[in-house]
Amino acid sequence: MTIREAAAMLDAEIIQDQFKDAPLTGAYTSDLLSDVMANAKEGGALITIQAHKNTVAVASLVNVSVIILCNNRPIQDDDMLEAARDENIAVIRTRENQFTVSGKLYAALKE
């Protein structure tokens, strides 16, 4: 499943669309950025409500492909999207909560 396919499956809005539409290798759910640095995997999705530039910095460190913002979380400032664009990291937003998004992605990626 690619990033765009995941966005469609989650009925999510793509809010940073300048990225390579690569297959997802997995996903990690956390709002604690130090936890993400220690446990997220390269090529995966980061499922979070952290909508700021530091989230992109952490995603970049571990080579996450997409940040999925849950609960229709608003972006705190344009710096986040600019940083994601610079790092070629997709940012998508969904109305669903983290539990639901995690379950849907888990089921889709295990098929």
N, CA and C atoms as a LAMMPS dump frame, in Angstrom:
ITEM: TIMESTEP
0
ITEM: NUMBER OF ATOMS
333
ITEM: BOX BOUNDS ff ff ff
-5.0000000000000000e+02 5.0000000000000000e+02
-5.0000000000000000e+02 5.0000000000000000e+02
-5.0000000000000000e+02 5.0000000000000000e+02
ITEM: ATOMS id mol type element x y z
1 1 1 N 0.851 -1.17 0
2 1 2 C 0 0 0
3 1 3 C 0.9 1.239 0
4 2 1 N 0.623 2.126 -0.937
5 2 2 C 1.384 3.374 -1.014
6 2 3 C 0.778 4.428 -0.094
7 3 1 N 1.474 5.537 0.023
8 3 2 C 0.992 6.638 0.864
9 3 3 C -0.355 7.149 0.354
10 4 1 N -0.476 7.353 -0.945
11 4 2 C -1.74 7.852 -1.502
12 4 3 C -2.875 6.841 -1.329
13 5 1 N -2.569 5.559 -1.458
14 5 2 C -3.584 4.536 -1.233
15 5 3 C -4.022 4.532 0.238
16 6 1 N -3.067 4.71 1.141
17 6 2 C -3.404 4.779 2.566
18 6 3 C -4.28 5.992 2.85
19 7 1 N -3.944 7.128 2.256
20 7 2 C -4.751 8.337 2.444
21 7 3 C -6.181 8.109 1.964
22 8 1 N -6.325 7.478 0.811
23 8 2 C -7.662 7.208 0.275
24 8 3 C -8.425 6.24 1.186
25 9 1 N -7.759 5.192 1.65
26 9 2 C -8.387 4.208 2.514
27 9 3 C -8.844 4.836 3.825
28 10 1 N -8.081 5.79 4.322
29 10 2 C -8.421 6.471 5.575
30 10 3 C -9.343 7.667 5.369
31 11 1 N -9.698 7.941 4.119
32 11 2 C -10.488 9.122 3.776
33 11 3 C -9.825 10.371 4.361
34 12 1 N -8.497 10.443 4.185
35 12 2 C -7.69 11.521 4.758
36 12 3 C -7.376 12.583 3.709
37 13 1 N -7.188 13.781 4.194
38 13 2 C -6.814 14.925 3.363
39 13 3 C -5.285 14.969 3.261
40 14 1 N -4.767 15.045 2.043
41 14 2 C -3.325 15.199 1.855
42 14 3 C -3.025 16.689 1.938
43 15 1 N -2.313 17.101 2.983
44 15 2 C -2.06 18.531 3.163
45 15 3 C -0.634 18.932 2.804
46 16 1 N 0.241 17.971 2.593
47 16 2 C 1.579 18.222 2.037
48 16 3 C 1.776 17.149 0.989
49 17 1 N 1.661 17.562 -0.283
50 17 2 C 1.573 16.585 -1.372
51 17 3 C 2.832 16.457 -2.222
52 18 1 N 3.923 17.03 -1.793
53 18 2 C 5.17 16.919 -2.55
54 18 3 C 6.048 15.858 -1.9
55 19 1 N 5.843 14.61 -2.332
56 19 2 C 6.549 13.466 -1.762
57 19 3 C 6.57 12.339 -2.779
58 20 1 N 7.458 11.383 -2.556
59 20 2 C 7.502 10.173 -3.372
60 20 3 C 6.436 9.228 -2.83
61 21 1 N 5.553 8.773 -3.693
62 21 2 C 4.451 7.901 -3.273
63 21 3 C 4.959 6.465 -3.145
64 22 1 N 5.697 6.201 -2.1
65 22 2 C 6.34 4.906 -1.896
66 22 3 C 5.436 3.964 -1.101
67 23 1 N 5.69 2.667 -1.219
68 23 2 C 4.962 1.714 -0.38
69 23 3 C 5.315 1.911 1.092
70 24 1 N 4.326 1.779 1.957
71 24 2 C 4.557 1.88 3.399
72 24 3 C 5.094 0.555 3.929
73 25 1 N 6.067 0.633 4.818
74 25 2 C 6.676 -0.565 5.399
75 25 3 C 6.091 -0.898 6.765
76 26 1 N 5.256 -0.021 7.288
77 26 2 C 4.668 -0.216 8.602
78 26 3 C 4.16 1.108 9.127
79 27 1 N 3.902 1.148 10.426
80 27 2 C 3.423 2.38 11.053
81 27 3 C 3.774 2.348 12.532
82 28 1 N 3.84 3.531 13.117
83 28 2 C 4.091 3.662 14.548
84 28 3 C 3.204 4.777 15.084
85 29 1 N 2.58 4.525 16.22
86 29 2 C 1.662 5.493 16.824
87 29 3 C 2.25 6.007 18.126
88 30 1 N 2.471 7.318 18.186
89 30 2 C 2.966 7.924 19.424
90 30 3 C 2.879 9.441 19.318
91 31 1 N 2.727 10.071 20.463
92 31 2 C 2.786 11.529 20.546
93 31 3 C 4.049 11.984 21.265
94 32 1 N 4.809 11.056 21.772
95 32 2 C 6.052 11.358 22.462
96 32 3 C 7.194 11.233 21.45
97 33 1 N 7.755 12.357 21.049
98 33 2 C 8.704 12.35 19.941
99 33 3 C 9.971 11.561 20.246
100 34 1 N 10.416 11.519 21.484
101 34 2 C 11.583 10.69 21.815
102 34 3 C 11.257 9.207 21.633
103 35 1 N 10.024 8.821 21.892
104 35 2 C 9.575 7.448 21.657
105 35 3 C 9.586 7.13 20.163
106 36 1 N 9.153 8.078 19.367
107 36 2 C 9.168 7.904 17.91
108 36 3 C 10.605 7.71 17.429
109 37 1 N 11.53 8.517 17.922
110 37 2 C 12.936 8.389 17.519
111 37 3 C 13.479 7.002 17.848
112 38 1 N 13.058 6.449 18.961
113 38 2 C 13.573 5.152 19.388
114 38 3 C 12.904 3.972 18.702
115 39 1 N 11.677 4.138 18.216
116 39 2 C 10.916 2.961 17.788
117 39 3 C 10.325 2.985 16.385
118 40 1 N 10.149 4.14 15.775
119 40 2 C 9.567 4.174 14.424
120 40 3 C 10.57 3.603 13.433
121 41 1 N 10.054 3.039 12.368
122 41 2 C 10.889 2.385 11.363
123 41 3 C 10.906 3.172 10.052
124 42 1 N 12.006 3.065 9.367
125 42 2 C 12.185 3.723 8.069
126 42 3 C 11.093 3.285 7.088
127 43 1 N 10.568 4.249 6.333
128 43 2 C 9.576 3.954 5.314
129 43 3 C 8.165 3.766 5.837
130 44 1 N 7.97 3.996 7.116
131 44 2 C 6.664 3.794 7.71
132 44 3 C 5.884 5.091 7.86
133 45 1 N 4.745 4.961 8.518
134 45 2 C 3.879 6.094 8.81
135 45 3 C 3.999 6.423 10.295
136 46 1 N 3.944 7.696 10.613
137 46 2 C 3.868 8.145 11.997
138 46 3 C 2.447 8.623 12.241
139 47 1 N 1.749 7.975 13.159
140 47 2 C 0.37 8.313 13.502
141 47 3 C 0.421 9.111 14.8
142 48 1 N -0.075 10.367 14.762
143 48 2 C 0.117 11.275 15.895
144 48 3 C -0.91 12.408 15.87
145 49 1 N -0.888 13.203 16.937
146 49 2 C -1.635 14.463 16.936
147 49 3 C -0.672 15.642 17.032
148 50 1 N 0.622 15.381 17.017
149 50 2 C 1.644 16.426 17.112
150 50 3 C 1.79 17.127 15.769
151 51 1 N 1.239 18.318 15.652
152 51 2 C 1.175 19.041 14.371
153 51 3 C 2.09 20.258 14.393
154 52 1 N 3.392 20.008 14.464
155 52 2 C 4.35 21.118 14.466
156 52 3 C 5.665 20.683 13.821
157 53 1 N 6.552 21.635 13.642
158 53 2 C 7.804 21.424 12.917
159 53 3 C 8.684 20.339 13.553
160 54 1 N 8.682 20.217 14.865
161 54 2 C 9.506 19.203 15.528
162 54 3 C 9.098 17.785 15.135
163 55 1 N 7.829 17.596 14.832
164 55 2 C 7.366 16.286 14.386
165 55 3 C 8.047 15.908 13.083
166 56 1 N 8.187 16.868 12.193
167 56 2 C 8.864 16.628 10.922
168 56 3 C 10.339 16.338 11.147
169 57 1 N 10.967 17.064 12.045
170 57 2 C 12.39 16.83 12.332
171 57 3 C 12.614 15.402 12.816
172 58 1 N 11.763 14.929 13.704
173 58 2 C 11.883 13.566 14.214
174 58 3 C 11.58 12.554 13.111
175 59 1 N 10.546 12.8 12.338
176 59 2 C 10.208 11.902 11.229
177 59 3 C 11.374 11.798 10.25
178 60 1 N 12.031 12.895 10.005
179 60 2 C 13.177 12.918 9.108
180 60 3 C 14.344 12.1 9.672
181 61 1 N 14.573 12.187 10.972
182 61 2 C 15.665 11.434 11.606
183 61 3 C 15.534 9.928 11.405
184 62 1 N 14.296 9.444 11.449
185 62 2 C 14.075 8 11.313
186 62 3 C 13.567 7.615 9.926
187 63 1 N 13.545 8.585 9.008
188 63 2 C 13.123 8.353 7.619
189 63 3 C 11.694 7.842 7.491
190 64 1 N 10.801 8.422 8.293
191 64 2 C 9.376 8.129 8.158
192 64 3 C 8.888 8.749 6.846
193 65 1 N 7.999 8.063 6.14
194 65 2 C 7.521 8.535 4.838
195 65 3 C 6.314 9.459 4.915
196 66 1 N 5.485 9.27 5.94
197 66 2 C 4.253 10.046 6.038
198 66 3 C 3.9 10.285 7.509
199 67 1 N 3.454 11.485 7.788
200 67 2 C 2.912 11.829 9.103
201 67 3 C 1.399 11.868 8.95
202 68 1 N 0.713 11.076 9.758
203 68 2 C -0.747 11.046 9.729
204 68 3 C -1.249 11.764 10.98
205 69 1 N -1.854 12.918 10.765
206 69 2 C -2.415 13.702 11.871
207 69 3 C -3.852 13.261 12.107
208 70 1 N -4.148 12.901 13.338
209 70 2 C -5.475 12.385 13.686
210 70 3 C -6.336 13.455 14.355
211 71 1 N -7.595 13.131 14.531
212 71 2 C -8.58 14 15.195
213 71 3 C -8.732 15.344 14.486
214 72 1 N -8.485 15.359 13.181
215 72 2 C -8.599 16.584 12.377
216 72 3 C -7.756 17.713 12.969
217 73 1 N -6.618 17.349 13.499
218 73 2 C -5.733 18.288 14.196
219 73 3 C -5.272 19.407 13.263
220 74 1 N -5.417 20.645 13.669
221 74 2 C -4.94 21.757 12.822
222 74 3 C -3.411 21.872 12.898
223 75 1 N -2.825 22.335 11.81
224 75 2 C -1.392 22.613 11.769
225 75 3 C -1.151 23.877 12.58
226 76 1 N -0.154 23.847 13.474
227 76 2 C 0.097 24.995 14.34
228 76 3 C 0.706 26.166 13.586
229 77 1 N 1.52 25.879 12.58
230 77 2 C 2.076 26.957 11.756
231 77 3 C 2.562 26.377 10.426
232 78 1 N 2.775 27.258 9.454
233 78 2 C 3.183 26.817 8.122
234 78 3 C 4.587 26.223 8.098
235 79 1 N 5.37 26.458 9.162
236 79 2 C 6.716 25.896 9.223
237 79 3 C 6.704 24.378 9.13
238 80 1 N 5.668 23.741 9.672
239 80 2 C 5.592 22.281 9.614
240 80 3 C 5.501 21.802 8.176
241 81 1 N 4.605 22.406 7.412
242 81 2 C 4.419 21.972 6.029
243 81 3 C 5.636 22.303 5.172
244 82 1 N 6.263 23.438 5.436
245 82 2 C 7.471 23.807 4.716
246 82 3 C 8.596 22.806 4.999
247 83 1 N 8.757 22.433 6.247
248 83 2 C 9.785 21.457 6.62
249 83 3 C 9.486 20.094 5.996
250 84 1 N 8.228 19.681 6.017
251 84 2 C 7.85 18.398 5.416
252 84 3 C 8.112 18.41 3.914
253 85 1 N 7.813 19.514 3.266
254 85 2 C 8.086 19.646 1.835
255 85 3 C 9.587 19.527 1.573
256 86 1 N 10.385 20.208 2.38
257 86 2 C 11.842 20.156 2.225
258 86 3 C 12.385 18.742 2.41
259 87 1 N 11.742 17.961 3.267
260 87 2 C 12.197 16.598 3.57
261 87 3 C 11.473 15.531 2.741
262 88 1 N 10.551 15.96 1.863
263 88 2 C 9.755 15.027 1.045
264 88 3 C 8.952 14.044 1.901
265 89 1 N 8.43 14.547 3.005
266 89 2 C 7.586 13.742 3.885
267 89 3 C 6.139 14.167 3.672
268 90 1 N 5.292 13.205 3.366
269 90 2 C 3.87 13.493 3.194
270 90 3 C 3.247 13.815 4.554
271 91 1 N 2.262 14.696 4.54
272 91 2 C 1.471 14.972 5.743
273 91 3 C 0.007 14.831 5.334
274 92 1 N -0.694 13.952 6.029
275 92 2 C -2.119 13.776 5.774
276 92 3 C -2.876 13.948 7.081
277 93 1 N -4.152 14.297 6.95
278 93 2 C -4.973 14.558 8.135
279 93 3 C -6.301 13.817 7.999
280 94 1 N -6.709 13.208 9.103
281 94 2 C -7.956 12.462 9.132
282 94 3 C -8.796 12.86 10.346
283 95 1 N -10.082 12.653 10.229
284 95 2 C -11.003 12.897 11.347
285 95 3 C -10.913 11.784 12.394
286 96 1 N -10.421 10.612 11.977
287 96 2 C -10.357 9.437 12.858
288 96 3 C -9.361 9.649 13.994
289 97 1 N -9.551 8.904 15.077
290 97 2 C -8.599 8.964 16.193
291 97 3 C -7.429 7.995 15.941
292 98 1 N -6.426 8.07 16.791
293 98 2 C -5.216 7.273 16.604
294 98 3 C -5.484 5.773 16.685
295 99 1 N -6.357 5.366 17.572
296 99 2 C -6.684 3.958 17.717
297 99 3 C -7.28 3.401 16.422
298 100 1 N -8.243 4.126 15.872
299 100 2 C -8.908 3.685 14.651
300 100 3 C -7.943 3.659 13.473
301 101 1 N -7.146 4.702 13.314
302 101 2 C -6.181 4.762 12.211
303 101 3 C -5.166 3.631 12.34
304 102 1 N -4.686 3.401 13.549
305 102 2 C -3.713 2.323 13.765
306 102 3 C -4.305 0.972 13.369
307 103 1 N -5.535 0.715 13.793
308 103 2 C -6.189 -0.55 13.452
309 103 3 C -6.398 -0.73 11.969
310 104 1 N -6.861 0.325 11.308
311 104 2 C -7.095 0.246 9.859
312 104 3 C -5.796 0.015 9.101
313 105 1 N -4.744 0.742 9.468
314 105 2 C -3.463 0.554 8.787
315 105 3 C -2.869 -0.811 9.07
316 106 1 N -2.976 -1.261 10.295
317 106 2 C -2.472 -2.584 10.65
318 106 3 C -3.133 -3.648 9.779
319 107 1 N -4.457 -3.606 9.701
320 107 2 C -5.192 -4.607 8.912
321 107 3 C -4.808 -4.521 7.432
322 108 1 N -4.699 -3.313 6.901
323 108 2 C -4.392 -3.15 5.476
324 108 3 C -2.964 -3.593 5.15
325 109 1 N -2.034 -3.313 6.032
326 109 2 C -0.636 -3.668 5.761
327 109 3 C -0.352 -5.143 5.999
328 110 1 N -1.171 -5.821 6.756
329 110 2 C -0.975 -7.251 7.015
330 110 3 C -1.559 -8.127 5.912
331 111 1 N -2.374 -7.543 5.028
332 111 2 C -2.979 -8.321 3.923
333 111 3 C -1.948 -8.721 2.919
